[in-house]
Structure formats: structure tokens, C-alpha cells
């Protein structure tokens, strides 16, 4: 996989965790007007996320870091507006060297731990083959 900022770190959240939290909040009283920060359970760099996908598909996959201007042009060629490409690149650049905070909200709201990136990758392994 190719992209900029291999060391950009975040805590990706599984989409089913978002859905579970939304369901719980919408169906229970007492959460009206509350703000929640949702994250996955572990910080990962973009390069590590790609390695985890490789583990799920049982073959080596690596992250090839490309310069931001190359990534920008590819993003625009893929159909994204230039402003979105620029905003995404600034966001990713700002994630390098900044510790990622992990939110306990998924577990607090649903009563179970947030799903891991390994679980997400294993569920989608067939999509990456």
C-alpha cells in the first residue's frame, strides 16, 4: 500500500463499535446531549495497520511511504476535491510524534471492550486477497 506519513498514528475504531455505541445511545435515556470521543483500543501507525492487514491475509504487505505531493495528486486523480486532499494531508502530518489518546467510551457505553484492528483485519481478510 502506498501513502504519505507512515508514522502517522491514530486509534482506528471498528465501524461496528460506532454502530453499537450509536444504538445504545439512541435507545437509552440519560445520554441526550452527551458528547463522546470514540477510538479503537490501541494506537497504530499507518505502517503498522498495513502490517496487521498482511498478517490477516497471511502474506507480507508493506506500507510504501510516498511524498505528500504525490499522495495529493493521486487522491485528486481518484476523485477527491483538492481541498479534501489538502485537509487530509495536514491532518495526517499532525499525527506524527503526537501520542494518541485512547478513549474508554466504547466499553463504558456498550459494556464490552472495543474491537481491535486485528479483529477488523481478520473480518475483512477476503476483501484484501
Secondary structure by P-SEA (a helix, b strand, c coil): ccccccccccccccaaaaaaaaaaaaaccccccbbbbbbccccccaaaaaaaaaaaacbbbbbbbccaaaaaaaaaaacccaaaaaaaaaaaaaaccbbbbbbcccccccccccccaaaaaaaaccccc
